[in-house]
């Protein structure tokens, strides 16, 4: 007869408290990734944007919530229904897309005005061209009527007025993704489940006055592919290629693919796209498609894949998209018990924040959790004031090793200029910004010990 062992009450309660920790292996504990902000009020979130040093805005059913302390407390900044899309321009203008309206904030979300867009559908996406023109894609996936939309709208006056620019688009008008390269070309995707409505990828070389449908070919015995729903569309930070993720078909054969194509060849319909699998799949034509991609300043890329608690996840790449790692640690579920597309925003100190579509939580992670093997790319604080600045800005350096280089970068990491350093270390420096165009930059100081400190700067 086996002997039964009973726990004393104190032992039993101790076991209850320690049970979750006992089931975490050391590796699992070290791999903790997503944490949540202290508060995430007002239910499911549908958008996210960062602006300034520590300001974050997210959309909920009531309107737009704002935090000035990276999520420690929130206030309702604007009452508005149906806000889904956010965008921050290089000059710091914050845009939010609602149903038939675009909301604008010039003071980091403290106050808002609104502009009518001649469409009954919500704004789904924004992009800014190098010349400062703005595009807004409009549409929605209705559970009854399917894909509905009004195409794409253009603004040449900082978002104060918008006009439709749909010449060359097919009958499908749900524009769900937008991207632009530094030569001024604009790319958009139209989502539709009917090939006759010409869904897929379009390009404009004249600020949207006309659009050309782009052919998608991959070889492997396939002809031309039809992209019914594009989930990710982006120009790589190096400005060398276009990224495209979609579900579609090759004839009557279903495909789910992540592709890239050189920007020099993107208009050549006969040139093949290159397949870039995100995760391992038994069938190369049916892979895990990326959702919108965030290019972090430290070089890491972030995206997401939708699915159940076992399949939906954050995706992280540390090699410019050649391979991706699935991250689920700390990630919750949306109101439907699934994991939906994720939207990312990066604070000026390098902290990454995220909302999952229709999940009530707001997540964050320190970039060092992913890049601890690369200490030279650590982001840290610099003090800049005033910020925004006009002709000069004062830089206060933290105590410790002196800076070895002091550079100004654009948001894609390209060098704009280098600042001279004094022969003897100084705790404060005055940086000359005269002659620089208005926009958002990054001040980067490389210290004598190899550490990289960065801070975002808005030039007015």
C-alpha positions, 0 to 999 in steps of 0.5 A: 500500500502506497504511503500518502504524504500531506503538506502542512498548511504553510507548505501548501500555501508556499507551493501555491505561490511558487508553482508558476516559478517552478514551472519556468525553466531558467531559459524561459525566465530569461526569455521574458519579453513583453511587459504591460504598462501600469494602466491600459484603460477604456478597453480594446485598442486599435492604433498607436503612435509616438511623438516627441520624447515620451508621448504616446497616443492610442485609439479606443472606442471613445476616441484617442488616449494620450500619455506623456509618461510612456503609459504610466497614466492616460487621459482622453485627448479627443472624443472620436469614433472609429479611429484606426490609423495614426501617423507622425510626419517628419515635422512632428504633425500627428495624424489620426484617421477616423470615419470620413475624417482626419484629425490633426495635432500640432502639439503632440496630441494635446489638442486636435482639429479635424478635416473632412475626407469625402468618404463614409469609410475609415482611414486605414493608412498614411504615408508622407513623401520626401517632398512633404505630400501626404497620402491617406488610404481609405477602406474597411473589411465589412463582415457582410459586404466584404471589402469597401473603400474610397481609394486614396486621398492626397494633401499638399497643405500639411493635411488641411485639405484632401482630394481623391487621386484614384486614376488608374486604380481598379474597381477595388478601392480599399487602400490598406497599405501605403509606402514611399521611397526617397525618389518620390515614388508612392506604393499602395495596395488594394485589398479585395477578394475578387480578381476582377476588381484588380486588387494588389500592388500599385505605384505612382511616380507623379504624386498619385495623379496616376497609378500603375498596377504592378505585376507579381512574378516569382518563377517556380513555374507560376505565372502572375500572382494575384495579391488579394490582401496585402498585410505588409508593404514597406521600403527597406531602411537602406532604400534598396528594395520593396517588401511585400507580404500578402495572401493571394493566388496563382491561378487557382492555387492559393499562396501566402508569401513574403517577397522583396524586389529591388527598387531599380526593378520594381517597375519591371513586370517581367522581373521576379520577386524574391521569396523571403520566408518569415518562419519555417513552413513545409510548403514554400508557397504557404508561409507565415505572412508578416503584418506591418513592419517596424524598423527600430533605430537599433537595426532590429525589425519587428512584425507580427503574425496572426493566429491562435494562442499557439500560432499568433506572435510577435516576430523579431528579426536581427538580420534585416529580414533574412530570418525571424524569431517568434516571440510570445512571452507576455503576449495576451489575446484580443477580445476574440481570444486570438492574436491579431496584427500588432502596431509598434511605436518607439520612444526617444530612449529606444523603448518599444511599445506595442498594441495588438489590434482589439487587445486592451493591453499596451505592451512595452519592451526594452530593446536591450532584451533583444540586443544584449549581445550587441552592446555597442548598439545600446540606446541611452538618454541625451538631454536636448533643449529646446526640443523642438528647436529652430536654429540651435539646440543645447545638448547635455551629456551624462557624467562618464566617458566623453563622446568620441563622435557626435552625429545627426542622423535621419530616421532611417539611420543615414548620416546628415552631418557630424558636429565638432567636439571640443578639445577638452570634454564639456558637460554641455554643447550648443549644436548649430542647426541652421541650414537644416530642413525642418523634420525629425532627426536623431542626435547620436553620441558614441562614447569612448567606451563604445556605448551609443547614446541617442535622442530624437530631435524635432527641427522646426 
